[in-house]
Structure formats: C-alpha cells, structure tokens
C-alpha cells in the first residue's frame, strides 16, 4: 500500500468578506511535500463587495486593509501555480473549495482531504472538532512566528497543515496508507481505519 507521503499536498485557507456568497479577502497556501510542511504563501485580495463588520470581527481585516490589494484576477495564475499538481487539504474544506471554485472558473478540482472529517473519523473521542480546539489540544501553534493570529489565512493554513501531518503521520506508531487516509475500507479483507487516539 502506498504511504500517504507519496502524494503532494497544498493546505489552503480562505478568509471572506461576510457577503453571501462570500468573496475572497485573503488566501494562504502551505505545501506539504514528502510529508514535510513547506513555506506558506499568502495574498490579500480586494473583494468586489465591502467586508462586513462581523467578518472583520472574526479575521480582523478591514476594507482599508485591502483597499490597495489586487483583484483576484491579478493573482489567479500565482494561486493556480501554488496548487498545481497537489491534492487539496483544508479544515471544513467545502467552504474553501466553494470559494476557489467560484473564483477560478473552469478549475479542475483535485482530490480533497478535509481535516475536519479526518479528525472526526480518526479522533472519535474529541469534545470539539473546531480548528481552534484541535490546535489547543495538540499544541499546533507552538513555535509559529510572532504576529500569526487565529482566523488569518496563513495561521489557519499552517495549523491545519500541522493537524493533517499529525493525523496522517501517526508519529507514535506508523504512517497511514493513502487508502486509510482516504477512508477506503471497501476493499475485500480490510478493516475500517482504526481510531488513532
């Protein structure tokens, strides 16, 4: 069976303007290659509609912060290059995938791994599966550079990357296979993926 590290991943996080449907104001991408977390890249984006006050209360970004930021069309090629050839990872991934799908048009969505769903499957005794709760439980923010704050795209993408590696890597036993990571228990003679903790 192939080890999970045989795939290249990119962990993404988007922050929105609070409109419906949400438009992008910040995006971060963190590569994971051979099981190792790489350097993040991030972009501020000027949304088509203003950032609502309640969204600012969550991520701290104001309309002034993005007033001089590029429109998404100006960074689209850079975003596609950051994700090229990689499986996508995100926490509560449908939110990020929906935003990216709207912004990228005819984008061919890659395989997606949702750390929220992985945590629910592999850590069945957790009290909460919110990213912040998992960060606290597993000390996933330890050692992050000063100034990285929760609900900003780079912070959330980095801690989600650490969560993904923790779930997939099983440092105290053995790495998951790709089949286990995908939750593929349909093959004959194999049991369902066991809980990790």
C-alpha positions in Angstrom: 0.0 0.0 0.0 1.2 3.5 -0.8 2.3 5.7 2.1 0.3 9.0 2.4 3.6 10.9 1.8 3.6 9.7 -1.8 1.2 12.5 -2.7 2.0 16.2 -2.8 -0.5 18.3 -0.9 -1.3 22.0 -0.5 -3.2 23.2 2.5 -5.4 26.2 1.8 -7.4 28.6 3.9 -9.6 31.5 2.7 -11.0 34.4 4.6 -14.1 36.1 3.3 -15.9 39.4 3.2 -19.0 38.2 5.0 -21.2 38.6 2.0 -23.4 35.8 0.6 -21.9 34.0 -1.2 -18.6 35.0 0.4 -15.9 36.7 -1.6 -12.2 36.3 -1.0 -10.2 38.9 1.0 -7.3 36.6 2.0 -5.9 33.3 0.8 -3.0 31.2 2.1 -1.4 28.1 0.7 1.0 25.8 2.5 2.7 22.9 0.6 3.4 19.5 2.1 6.0 17.5 0.1 7.3 14.1 1.3 5.4 14.6 4.5 7.2 17.9 5.3 5.4 21.2 5.7 6.9 23.9 3.5 6.8 27.7 3.5 3.4 29.4 3.2 2.4 31.9 0.6 -0.5 34.3 1.1 -2.3 37.0 -0.7 -4.6 39.9 0.3 -7.4 40.4 -2.2 -9.7 43.3 -2.8 -13.2 41.9 -2.9 -15.9 43.0 -5.3 -18.1 44.0 -2.3 -17.1 45.5 1.0 -16.1 43.5 4.0 -18.9 43.3 6.5 -18.3 44.3 10.1 -19.0 40.8 11.5 -16.3 39.3 9.2 -13.8 41.9 10.4 -14.6 40.9 13.9 -13.6 37.4 13.1 -10.4 37.8 11.0 -9.5 41.4 11.8 -9.3 42.6 8.1 -10.9 45.9 7.2 -11.8 47.5 3.9 -8.9 49.8 4.5 -6.5 46.8 4.8 -7.5 45.5 1.3 -8.1 48.9 -0.4 -4.8 48.6 -2.3 -4.8 44.8 -2.6 -5.0 43.4 -6.1 -8.3 42.0 -7.5 -8.3 38.2 -7.7 -7.8 38.1 -11.4 -4.3 39.7 -10.9 -3.1 36.8 -8.6 -5.1 33.9 -10.2 -2.1 32.5 -12.0 0.0 32.6 -8.8 -2.7 30.8 -6.9 -3.0 28.1 -9.6 0.8 27.7 -9.6 0.8 27.2 -5.8 -1.8 24.5 -6.1 -0.5 22.8 -9.3 -0.3 19.1 -9.1 -1.3 18.8 -5.5 -4.1 17.3 -3.5 -6.0 20.0 -1.6 -6.2 20.0 2.2 -8.4 22.3 4.3 -10.4 22.3 7.5 -14.1 22.2 6.8 -12.9 22.1 3.2 -16.2 22.7 1.4 -16.1 26.4 2.3 -12.6 26.8 0.8 -13.4 24.7 -2.2 -16.6 26.6 -2.9 -14.8 30.0 -2.8 -11.9 28.7 -5.0 -14.4 27.1 -7.5 -16.2 30.4 -7.9 -13.0 32.4 -8.3 -11.1 30.0 -10.5 -13.9 29.3 -13.0 -13.1 26.2 -15.0 -10.6 24.9 -12.4 -10.3 21.2 -12.3 -10.8 20.4 -8.6 -8.1 18.0 -7.3 -8.6 15.3 -4.7 -9.6 17.0 -1.4 -8.8 15.9 2.1 -10.8 17.6 4.9 -9.0 17.8 8.2 -12.4 18.3 10.0 -13.7 15.0 8.5 -10.4 13.2 9.1 -10.3 14.3 12.8 -13.9 13.2 13.3 -13.1 9.8 11.8 -9.7 9.3 13.4 -10.2 11.0 16.8 -13.7 9.9 17.8 -13.4 10.9 21.4 -12.6 14.6 20.8 -15.0 17.0 22.5 -14.8 19.6 19.7 -13.5 19.4 16.1 -13.2 23.2 15.6 -9.8 24.0 14.4 -9.1 26.2 17.4 -10.0 23.4 19.8 -7.7 20.9 17.9 -4.9 23.5 17.8 -5.2 23.8 21.6 -5.4 20.0 22.2 -2.3 19.2 20.1 -0.4 22.4 20.7 -0.3 23.0 16.9 0.5 26.7 17.2 3.7 26.2 19.2 6.7 27.9 17.6 4.7 29.8 14.9 6.3 33.2 14.1 5.1 36.2 16.2 2.2 38.1 14.7 0.5 35.0 13.3 -3.0 35.1 14.7 -6.1 32.8 14.6 -8.6 33.4 11.7 -6.0 34.9 9.5 -5.3 32.7 6.4 -1.6 32.0 7.0 -2.1 31.0 10.6 -5.1 28.8 9.9 -3.4 27.1 6.9 -0.3 26.4 8.9 -2.1 24.9 11.9 -4.3 22.9 9.5 -1.1 21.6 7.8 0.3 20.6 11.2 -3.0 18.9 12.1 -3.1 17.0 8.8 0.5 15.7 9.2 -0.3 14.7 12.8 -3.4 12.8 11.7 -1.7 11.2 8.7 1.8 10.6 10.2 0.9 8.9 13.4 4.3 9.7 15.0 3.9 7.2 17.8 3.1 4.2 15.6 3.2 4.3 11.8 2.1 6.5 8.9 -1.3 5.9 7.4 -1.5 4.5 3.9 -3.2 6.5 1.2 -6.2 4.1 1.4 -6.5 4.6 5.2 -6.2 8.4 4.8 -8.9 8.3 2.2 -11.1 6.2 4.4 -11.2 3.4 1.8 -12.5 0.4 3.7 -14.4 -1.1 0.8 -11.6 -3.4 -0.4 -12.0 -7.0 0.4 -10.3 -8.3 3.5 -9.5 -4.9 5.0 -10.9 -3.5 8.2 -12.1 0.1 8.6 -9.4 2.6 9.6 -9.0 2.4 13.4 -9.2 5.4 15.7 -5.8 6.9 16.4 -6.2 8.3 19.9 
